[in-house]
């Protein structure tokens, strides 16, 4: 059985959605979890929810797109708990639009949070993981990394996350730090709940497993990659999409 007792995990964008599901899963396996989100009230509420379930959790408000914020998040974790064992870079936003209509703000904001935000959190965390000579980094990308209509900014950022993941995996292997990416497909999240049912049904019909994914599907994969069971896995890209990526 996978256990994460004694591990300290930071999950960005974990006030709700996939991030919240991942954080709860790690906490249920014994990890001390830091709930991090730009939504301070939401992060505080999620941390309290986990505590009420008997899990070890705290919160730290952080905009990953701000380099100082990301550094402070890592510093808080190390000062409070003495280490950082697991970093899940999940925070992300969408600002969809067709390429010919996409404006600069839509492009810049998505790249800043979804790609630069991953770098902002990884760089200070890596400093400590190298010294510890241990660590697990899991970056949440997307099957949209292959390209998706109306998501030039999002696809570019998520493809960049995969390149960053593989580079980090090569650089950090000598320090027993692994770095892998998870690429969810069509998931049941707050962002997809607004999609009209007629369109949602067509999207589900295209999935070989014929169902929408859940936060639990992603959380289970993240827990595995964060555990000792995955100690010989690095630089991998794991699609969690019910076969949609095919």
Order of alpha helices (4+ residues) and beta strands (2+ residues): beta-alpha-beta-alpha-beta-alpha-beta-alpha-alpha-beta-alpha-beta-alpha-alpha-beta
